Amino acid sequence: MGFGERARRVRDGSLAHGRRVAALCSCVSLYHPIGHRATLSFLAELAGPYQRHERALLRALEELEASRAVWRVEATAYAKARVTQKRLGRRVPPPGDPPPRGRLGGHWYAAVPEVSRRAAVHALKLWERDLRPDFAQDEVRSAVRSCIAAGGRLGDELADTVSSLRAQDESEEVRRALILLRGASRSDPPGSG
């Protein structure tokens, strides 16, 4: 069953509310741009307590579908650009030009950049809250805390720190935080620091 069919079940008022919430969770299993748990949590922040209220459930689905639609446009444009690049002999994507991913791109795709930044900060707060004390080096923790304190905006110095940290060999959880940091800064308009 694809995303569309699962979304149809979320909208199906003849189903019990719990089944409709499960269908939303199933949609998120297919498209979770900031991670599964963080995506569900951010949907609750955007739409309200969807686990209990029908209108919030429908708003959560609308928010998820809107993000997915933006992602699909970006993914299609990326695929077309890669075909052109390959025809020109550029087989490897340029550094810093990752494909738009629906699973964990570290970026909430939205027409409004501020929503993307809020999503990245939301996911970073969850990451920091759940992190074991010995899990990440102090520099990573400091970068995450600074990003959260600044509401997702990375100054030039912090952006440089994140870039240098990304070059190091880190665990999956630390890489996740670094991707989210990049996702927060990606929401900055060109020329902002």
Buried (B, 14 or more C-beta within 10 A) or exposed (E): EEBEEBBEBBEEEEBEBEEBBBBBBBBBBBBBBBBBBBBBBBBBEBBBEBBEBEEBBBBBBBBBBBBBEBBBEBBEEBEEEBEEBEEEEEEEBEEEEBEBBBEBBBBBBBEEBEBBBBBBBBBBBBBBEEBEEEBBEEEBBEBBEBBBEEEBBBBEEBBEBBBEBBEEEBEEBBBBBBBBBBBBBBBBEEEEE
